[in-house]
Amino acid sequence: MIRIKEEVESKIQSNVNEDEIKTMQEELSGLIKQYEKLVSDKILIFNDMITNLKEISRNNDNIVKSEEEVSRLKNNVEIVQRDIY
């Protein structure tokens, strides 16, 4: 894209015909739009990734809490069993 921009500027400076300059400017404009679309798509993908990672993190926290509760309850059961026997 930078190369094309430089070519456009170079041709403007060397007095090339107006149609060729206009064609190159249109091509540059199209490439800039494609680039902006790609960047926008990447941003959406990264936002989705962040959202998914947050959800995974919440799920992991819930799993850890559940495992802690199970361990606590098992410990309570063991204590009661020891007291009974």
Sequence and secondary structure as in RCSB ss.txt:
>XXXX:A:sequence
MIRIKEEVESKIQSNVNEDEIKTMQEELSGLIKQYEKLVSDKILIFNDMITNLKEISRNNDNIVKSEEEVSRLKN
NVEIVQRDIY
>XXXX:A:secstr
 HHHHHHHHHHHHTT  HHHHHHHHHHHHHHHHHHHHHHHHHHHHHHHHHHHHHHHHHHHHHHHHHHHHHHHHHH
HHHHHHHHH 
